[in-house]
Amino acid sequence: IQIRNFDAFKDVYGFIAANDILRFTGKLLGEVIDAQNKVDDFIGHAGGSNFVVITAEESAGNIEQQLKARFNDESRSHYNFMDREQGYVVVPNSDGKEGQKVPLMTLGIGVVSPSSHEFADIRELTELAADERRKDIRA
């Protein structure tokens, strides 16, 4: 799981607000996973704006849908009114010229399962997960 456009949010709102987003995302992951009543699930923060969830294959689709819907809705409260209304932030350029318009944050989620992918070690697993996350353009 990756928070897309996190760096733009951090550039506009600062590192304290960015840390609030990471805490919010971790809490959201916990709430969604807890609602599944699966005691063996695992949630981890892989660094930066990346998280990992290890769960049963039959739970993955439901978790993905809930995470995206709730993140898209609830993360909006971390933006000011104007940015929420326009649907993007303007990231300032270092040269003082007009900044780049970057969409609001979303979650990119890649699902990897032994029934749909073959992998031999953690390196292959993480590469597959990154590939699947990049394919996830429905965020």
N, C-alpha and C positions, 0 to 999 in steps of 0.2 A: 504494500500500500504506500502510495506517495501522495503528499499534498502538492498538487500542481499549483504553480504560480505563487508558491510560498515565498520565494526570494523577493519577488516584486512587492508582496505585502510587507515583508521585513524592511525593504528599502524605503517604503512610504511611511509606515507606521512605527518603525523602530524595533530594536531587539526585545524590549520588554513585552510589547504587544505580540511579537512573534513567539516568544516563550509562552505567552498565554494561549496561543493557538496550539502549540504542541501539547500543553497540559489539557486543553479542551479536547483535542483529538484522542489522547490517551484515555481520558475519562469516557468519551463517547464509545471507543472500542470496548472498554470494560462493560459499559451498560448494554451494548448490543450483544456481546458474547454472553454475559450473565443471563440475558433473557432467553438464550438458547438452552439453558440448564444442562450444559455439557461441562462436567467438572474437569475433564482432561484437556480442554482447550488451552492454548498458550498465546499470550500477547507479548510482543517485544518491540522496543524502539531500536531500530537498526542504525540510528544516527541521522542527523539533519532532519529532513522532512519525510523520512522513511520509517515505516512500521511493518511488522510481520504478525500474521495470525496463523496458527496451526490448529486446524479443526478437522472434523470428519467431513469427507467429501460431500455427503448429503446435506450438510449445513452451509456449505460455502456460498451457494447462490443466494440464499435468503440473507445471509450475513452481508454479502456484497450489496444487495438492493437496499437493505436497511441503512447501512453505513453511508452510502451515497445520498440517499434521500435526506437523512437526518443532517449530514454534514452540509449539504447544499442549503438546507433551510437554516440550521442553527449557526453556521459560521458567519452568516450575514450580519449578525449582531456585533461582530468585531470590526466592521467597517463603519465609517461615518455615513450619514444619510445620503449625501450627494453621490458618493461612490456606489452605494447600494442601488440607488435609482438609475445611474448611468450604466451599471453592470461592469465597470472596469475601474482600475486605478491608473493614474498617470505617473510613471516612474521617471523622476527627473534625470536628465542627462548631465554628465560631468561638465559639459561645455556651456551650460546655461540655456541651451536652446530647448524648444518644445520637447517634452518627454514622450516616451513610448506608452501607448495604451495597452494595458495588460488585463485580460479578463479576471474576474474574481476567482478565488481559490475553489478547486474541486478536488475530489479524490480520484486518483488513477489506481485501479486494482487489477492485479494479474493473478489468476487462479491456476495453480499447478497441482496436478494429481497424478499418482502412479497409473491410473486408468487411462489418462490422456497424454502422458509424457513419459519418456524414459530418461532416467538420470542415475548416475552411479555415485555421486558425492555431492557435498554441500555447494561446491563451486558450480557444478552443472545446474543444480537446483536453483541457485540464486540467479544465474544467467537466464534460465527459462522463465523465472518469475519476472525478471526485468523485461524480457521480450514480450510476455503476455501483458504486462502493465502498459507498455508502449502501444500495444495493439488496442488497448481499451480507450477508444476515443469517444465513447458514449458518456463520459464523465459529466 
